[in-house]
Amino acid sequence: MKHVKIPALAFAIACLTLGVTARAENPPLPVIPTNTFNVMKLGAVGDGKTINTAAIQKTIDAASAAGGGVVLVPEGNFLTGPFTLASQINLQLAKGATILITDDMKNYPAADDRYQDCISVVGAHDIEISGEGTINGQGRVWWDAFRADKSMTHRP
């Protein structure tokens, strides 16, 4: 049996977001066009202070409209709220790139007693998160809120 090494973060996000159960056989690799869409060309600023949610989503939407491709996050610190990936998208974080997920809860819409996930996928296929960069969830504010309110629950 041949083993394929899948980046742990990409696998975990795919499983949690899509509700996928891990299987023993090798999954097919995503099919993603090589067209590259740089988030900075659609307005993202990597200063760690500017909220880049709209620019990141706009870049994903442009790539999706073109049939898919690589959404490149270059070197820098890109603060963002929630965004949704689409089919045939590779969210690629370059070396030195950080997606810094905002810890300001007002940036997350809530529905059914649950906040929206920061990176989500709905009804899509062939998705990849790759590169040498980092996704920093800044989870402390969320854990503090969870510990303070025992009625908070997670519903899949």
C-alpha positions as CSV (number, residue, x, y, z in Angstrom):
1,M,0.0,0.0,0.0
2,K,1.4,3.4,-1.0
3,H,1.2,6.2,1.5
4,V,0.6,9.8,0.6
5,K,1.8,12.5,3.0
6,I,-0.9,15.1,3.5
7,P,-0.2,18.3,5.5
8,A,-1.8,17.8,8.9
9,L,-3.4,21.3,8.9
10,A,-5.0,20.8,5.5
11,F,-6.3,17.4,6.4
12,A,-7.7,18.6,9.8
13,I,-9.4,21.6,8.3
14,A,-10.9,19.4,5.5
15,C,-12.2,16.8,8.0
16,L,-13.6,19.3,10.5
17,T,-15.1,21.7,8.0
18,L,-16.5,19.1,5.6
19,G,-17.4,16.5,8.2
20,V,-15.2,13.9,6.5
21,T,-14.3,10.6,8.1
22,A,-10.7,9.5,7.5
23,R,-10.3,6.3,5.5
24,A,-7.4,3.9,5.1
25,E,-7.1,4.2,1.3
26,N,-5.4,7.0,-0.4
27,P,-7.7,9.9,-1.3
28,P,-7.4,11.4,-4.7
29,L,-5.3,14.6,-4.8
30,P,-7.2,17.8,-5.6
31,V,-7.3,19.0,-9.2
32,I,-6.5,22.7,-9.2
33,P,-5.6,24.9,-12.1
34,T,-2.2,26.7,-11.9
35,N,-3.5,30.3,-12.5
36,T,-2.3,32.4,-9.6
37,F,-4.3,35.2,-7.9
38,N,-2.4,37.3,-5.4
39,V,-4.5,38.7,-2.6
40,M,-2.5,42.0,-2.7
41,K,-3.6,42.7,-6.2
42,L,-7.2,42.8,-5.0
43,G,-6.5,45.1,-2.1
44,A,-5.0,43.0,0.8
45,V,-2.5,44.7,3.0
46,G,0.0,42.6,5.0
47,D,0.6,45.0,7.9
48,G,-1.1,42.9,10.6
49,K,-3.6,45.7,11.3
50,T,-5.8,46.1,8.2
51,I,-8.8,43.8,8.0
52,N,-8.4,41.9,4.7
53,T,-11.5,39.8,4.7
54,A,-13.1,41.5,1.7
55,A,-9.9,41.4,-0.3
56,I,-9.2,37.7,0.5
57,Q,-12.8,36.8,-0.4
58,K,-12.7,38.9,-3.6
59,T,-9.5,37.0,-4.6
60,I,-11.1,33.6,-3.9
61,D,-14.2,34.7,-5.9
62,A,-12.1,35.9,-8.8
63,A,-10.2,32.6,-8.9
64,S,-13.4,30.6,-8.7
65,A,-15.0,32.6,-11.5
66,A,-11.9,31.7,-13.6
67,G,-12.4,28.0,-13.0
68,G,-10.1,27.8,-9.9
69,G,-6.5,28.4,-9.2
70,V,-3.9,29.3,-6.6
71,V,-4.9,32.1,-4.2
72,L,-1.5,33.3,-3.1
73,V,-1.0,35.0,0.3
74,P,2.5,36.5,0.0
75,E,4.9,37.4,2.8
76,G,3.3,39.6,5.4
77,N,0.7,39.4,8.2
78,F,-2.9,39.4,6.8
79,L,-5.5,40.0,9.4
80,T,-8.9,38.6,8.4
81,G,-12.3,37.7,9.5
82,P,-14.3,34.8,8.1
83,F,-14.0,33.8,4.4
84,T,-15.3,30.9,2.3
85,L,-13.2,28.8,0.0
86,A,-14.6,27.5,-3.3
87,S,-14.0,24.6,-5.6
88,Q,-10.6,24.0,-7.2
89,I,-8.8,26.5,-5.0
90,N,-5.4,26.2,-3.4
91,L,-5.0,28.7,-0.6
92,Q,-1.2,29.0,-0.7
93,L,0.7,30.7,2.0
94,A,4.2,31.8,0.9
95,K,7.2,31.6,3.2
96,G,6.8,34.4,5.7
97,A,3.1,34.8,5.1
98,T,0.6,34.7,8.0
99,I,-3.1,34.6,7.9
100,L,-3.9,36.3,11.3
101,I,-7.5,35.4,12.2
102,T,-9.0,38.4,14.0
103,D,-9.9,37.8,17.6
104,D,-12.5,40.6,17.5
105,M,-15.7,38.6,17.9
106,K,-17.9,41.3,16.3
107,N,-16.4,40.3,13.0
108,Y,-18.1,36.9,13.1
109,P,-21.7,36.6,12.2
110,A,-23.7,34.2,14.6
111,A,-26.5,31.9,13.6
112,D,-28.1,29.1,15.6
113,D,-26.1,30.0,18.7
114,R,-22.8,29.5,16.9
115,Y,-20.3,31.9,15.4
116,Q,-19.3,31.5,11.7
117,D,-16.0,29.6,11.2
118,C,-13.1,31.7,10.0
119,I,-12.2,29.4,7.1
120,S,-15.2,27.5,5.7
121,V,-16.2,25.5,2.7
122,V,-19.7,24.8,1.5
123,G,-20.5,22.4,-1.2
124,A,-17.1,22.6,-2.8
125,H,-14.5,20.1,-4.0
126,D,-10.8,20.0,-4.9
127,I,-9.5,22.3,-2.1
128,E,-6.0,22.6,-0.8
129,I,-4.2,24.7,1.8
130,S,-0.5,24.7,1.2
131,G,2.8,26.6,1.5
132,E,5.3,27.4,4.2
133,G,3.3,30.2,5.8
134,T,1.2,30.1,9.0
135,I,-2.5,30.4,10.0
136,N,-2.6,32.0,13.4
137,G,-6.1,31.5,15.0
138,Q,-5.5,33.7,18.0
139,G,-7.8,31.4,19.9
140,R,-7.4,32.8,23.4
141,V,-10.4,35.2,23.3
142,W,-12.6,32.3,22.1
143,W,-11.4,29.9,24.8
144,D,-11.9,32.6,27.4
145,A,-15.5,33.2,26.2
146,F,-16.2,29.5,26.1
147,R,-14.9,29.0,29.7
148,A,-16.9,32.0,30.9
149,D,-20.2,30.8,29.4
150,K,-20.9,27.1,30.1
151,S,-24.0,27.2,27.9
152,M,-21.9,27.6,24.8
153,T,-22.0,24.5,22.7
154,H,-20.5,23.4,19.4
155,R,-23.0,21.9,16.9
156,P,-21.7,20.2,13.8
